[in-house]
Amino acid sequence: MRTPNAAVDADPTEEVAMADGADAPSAADDLEWFTGVVREHSTTIVRYFARRGPRQDAEDLAADVFATAWRRRHDVPREAVLPWLYRTAGFTLANHRRKIVDLPVDQVPETGMARVGDDPELSTLFDAELRGALESVGERDRRILLLHAWEGLDGEELAAVLGITRSGADAALSRARKRLREAWGERLSF
C-alpha cells in the first residue's frame, strides 16, 4: 500500500509555526500517530472497499483514504479515527464510481434505485430475496444497514460516518430496519 510522502505533503503553516517557536505537533509525533492509524485500520479499510467494488481497486482506494488522513491529520478526531476513515472512504468510493461511470445525460434514470446486478455490495449477498428487499429500501437505508451489519457500526460511530447526531443515527438505523422488514414481508407475500 502506498504511504504518503511527508516531505511532499508537509503543511507550510506548520513550518512557520515551528520557526516562530510556537507549540506545534512535531513531525515525529504526526508520523508516529499516522503509522499507528495505518497499522490498526488498514485491513479494515481495504476490506470495506473489497466488499463494495473490484478487489483490484481496494488497496489503491484505501491508500487514497490514508493519504487524505495524512493531509488532514490535524482535523481527524483522535477519539473517532475509524468513523472518520469510514466517512472518508464513503466519499472516496463515490468519487471513484463517478470516474468510471460513463452515462450520457439522456440515459440517467429518474429514480435513485440501482440495479442489483450492477451493485457489488448486493451481488456478494447470496440470497436473491434479501437482495431484492435491500434494493427496495433505497440507497441511504441500504448504506446504513450495511455499515451496521458488515462494519459493525452503531451509536456514535454510525453517527460520525453519517455526519449526524447519535439520536439521528439510532433513528435512521431503526427506520432502515423497519423498511427492510416491510420490504422483506412484501416480497414473501404471494
C-alpha positions as CSV (number, residue, x, y, z in Angstrom):
1,M,0.0,0.0,0.0
2,R,1.2,3.5,-0.8
3,T,2.4,5.7,2.1
4,P,2.2,9.5,1.7
5,N,5.5,11.3,1.5
6,A,5.8,13.6,4.5
7,A,8.1,16.0,2.7
8,V,5.7,16.4,-0.2
9,D,2.6,16.8,1.9
10,A,4.1,19.0,4.6
11,D,1.9,21.9,5.7
12,P,3.8,25.2,5.2
13,T,2.0,26.8,8.1
14,E,3.5,24.1,10.4
15,E,7.0,25.2,9.3
16,V,6.2,28.8,10.1
17,A,4.7,27.9,13.5
18,M,7.8,25.8,14.3
19,A,10.1,28.6,13.2
20,D,8.3,31.0,15.5
21,G,8.8,28.6,18.4
22,A,5.0,28.0,18.8
23,D,3.8,24.7,20.2
24,A,3.1,22.7,17.1
25,P,2.9,19.0,16.9
26,S,6.3,17.6,15.9
27,A,6.7,15.8,12.7
28,A,7.8,12.7,14.6
29,D,4.5,12.8,16.7
30,D,2.5,13.1,13.5
31,L,4.4,10.3,11.8
32,E,4.0,8.0,14.9
33,W,0.3,8.7,15.1
34,F,-0.2,8.1,11.4
35,T,1.8,4.9,11.4
36,G,-0.4,3.6,14.3
37,V,-3.5,4.5,12.4
38,V,-2.4,2.7,9.3
39,R,-1.3,-0.4,11.2
40,E,-4.6,-0.5,13.2
41,H,-7.1,0.2,10.4
42,S,-5.6,-0.6,7.0
43,T,-7.0,-4.1,6.8
44,T,-10.4,-2.8,7.8
45,I,-10.5,-0.1,5.2
46,V,-9.2,-2.4,2.4
47,R,-12.0,-4.9,3.3
48,Y,-14.5,-2.0,3.2
49,F,-13.6,-1.3,-0.4
50,A,-13.2,-5.0,-1.4
51,R,-16.8,-5.6,-0.4
52,R,-18.0,-2.7,-2.4
53,G,-16.2,-2.8,-5.7
54,P,-13.5,-4.5,-7.7
55,R,-10.9,-6.1,-5.4
56,Q,-8.1,-4.9,-7.5
57,D,-9.1,-1.3,-6.6
58,A,-9.4,-1.9,-2.9
59,E,-5.8,-1.2,-1.9
60,D,-5.5,1.9,-4.1
61,L,-8.7,3.3,-2.7
62,A,-7.6,2.6,0.9
63,A,-4.3,4.3,0.1
64,D,-6.2,7.3,-1.0
65,V,-8.1,7.4,2.3
66,F,-4.9,7.2,4.3
67,A,-3.3,9.9,2.1
68,T,-6.3,12.1,2.9
69,A,-5.9,11.2,6.6
70,W,-2.2,12.3,6.4
71,R,-3.1,15.6,4.7
72,R,-5.9,16.3,7.1
73,R,-4.2,14.8,10.2
74,H,-4.9,17.8,12.3
75,D,-8.6,17.5,11.5
76,V,-9.0,13.8,12.3
77,P,-10.7,13.4,15.7
78,R,-8.3,11.3,17.8
79,E,-11.2,9.7,19.7
80,A,-13.1,8.7,16.5
81,V,-10.4,7.8,13.9
82,L,-12.2,4.8,12.4
83,P,-15.6,6.5,11.9
84,W,-13.7,9.4,10.2
85,L,-11.9,6.9,8.0
86,Y,-15.2,5.2,7.1
87,R,-16.8,8.6,6.2
88,T,-13.7,9.5,4.1
89,A,-13.9,6.0,2.5
90,G,-17.5,6.6,1.5
91,F,-16.6,9.9,-0.2
92,T,-13.6,8.2,-1.9
93,L,-15.7,5.4,-3.2
94,A,-18.4,7.8,-4.5
95,N,-15.7,9.8,-6.3
96,H,-14.2,6.6,-7.7
97,R,-17.5,5.4,-9.0
98,R,-18.2,8.7,-10.7
99,K,-15.0,8.5,-12.5
100,I,-15.7,5.1,-14.0
101,V,-19.4,5.6,-14.9
102,D,-19.8,6.9,-18.4
103,L,-23.6,7.6,-18.6
104,P,-25.0,10.0,-21.1
105,V,-27.4,12.5,-19.6
106,D,-30.4,11.2,-21.6
107,Q,-29.9,7.8,-20.0
108,V,-29.9,8.9,-16.4
109,P,-32.7,7.1,-14.6
110,E,-35.4,9.2,-13.0
111,T,-35.2,7.2,-9.7
112,G,-32.3,6.6,-7.4
113,M,-32.7,2.8,-7.5
114,A,-29.6,1.0,-8.6
115,R,-29.9,-2.3,-10.4
116,V,-28.9,-5.2,-8.2
117,G,-26.6,-6.8,-10.8
118,D,-24.7,-3.6,-11.1
119,D,-24.0,-3.1,-7.3
120,P,-21.1,-5.1,-6.0
121,E,-22.4,-4.8,-2.4
122,L,-25.6,-6.6,-3.3
123,S,-24.0,-9.0,-5.7
124,T,-22.0,-10.5,-2.9
125,L,-25.1,-11.3,-0.9
126,F,-26.2,-14.8,-1.7
127,D,-29.9,-14.6,-1.1
128,A,-31.9,-13.2,-4.1
129,E,-34.9,-12.3,-1.9
130,L,-32.7,-10.4,0.5
131,R,-31.0,-8.6,-2.3
132,G,-34.4,-7.6,-3.7
133,A,-35.6,-6.4,-0.3
134,L,-32.3,-4.4,0.2
135,E,-32.7,-2.9,-3.2
136,S,-36.2,-1.7,-2.5
137,V,-35.3,0.2,0.8
138,G,-33.3,2.8,-1.0
139,E,-29.7,3.7,-1.2
140,R,-29.4,5.6,2.1
141,D,-31.2,2.9,4.1
142,R,-29.1,0.2,2.4
143,R,-25.9,2.1,3.3
144,I,-26.9,2.4,6.9
145,L,-27.9,-1.3,7.1
146,L,-24.6,-2.5,5.6
147,L,-22.5,-0.2,7.7
148,H,-24.2,-1.7,10.7
149,A,-24.2,-5.3,9.6
150,W,-20.8,-5.5,7.7
151,E,-18.7,-2.9,9.5
152,G,-20.3,-3.4,13.0
153,L,-21.1,0.3,13.4
154,D,-23.8,1.7,15.6
155,G,-24.2,4.5,18.0
156,E,-21.6,7.2,17.9
157,E,-19.5,5.6,15.2
158,L,-22.5,5.3,12.8
159,A,-23.4,8.9,13.6
160,A,-19.9,10.0,12.8
161,V,-19.9,8.2,9.5
162,L,-23.3,9.6,8.5
163,G,-22.5,13.1,9.8
164,I,-25.5,13.2,12.1
165,T,-26.2,13.1,15.8
166,R,-26.3,9.9,17.8
167,S,-30.0,10.0,18.2
168,G,-30.4,10.7,14.5
169,A,-28.2,7.7,13.7
170,D,-30.2,5.5,16.0
171,A,-33.5,6.7,14.4
172,A,-32.1,6.2,10.9
173,L,-31.0,2.6,11.7
174,S,-34.4,1.9,13.3
175,R,-36.2,3.3,10.2
176,A,-33.9,1.4,7.8
177,R,-34.6,-1.9,9.7
178,K,-38.3,-1.3,9.7
179,R,-38.3,-0.6,5.9
180,L,-36.2,-3.7,5.3
181,R,-38.7,-5.8,7.4
182,E,-41.6,-4.3,5.4
183,A,-39.8,-4.9,2.1
184,W,-39.0,-8.5,3.1
185,G,-42.6,-9.1,4.1
186,E,-43.9,-7.8,0.8
187,R,-41.6,-10.0,-1.2
188,L,-42.6,-13.1,0.7
189,S,-46.4,-12.5,0.4
190,F,-47.7,-14.0,-2.8
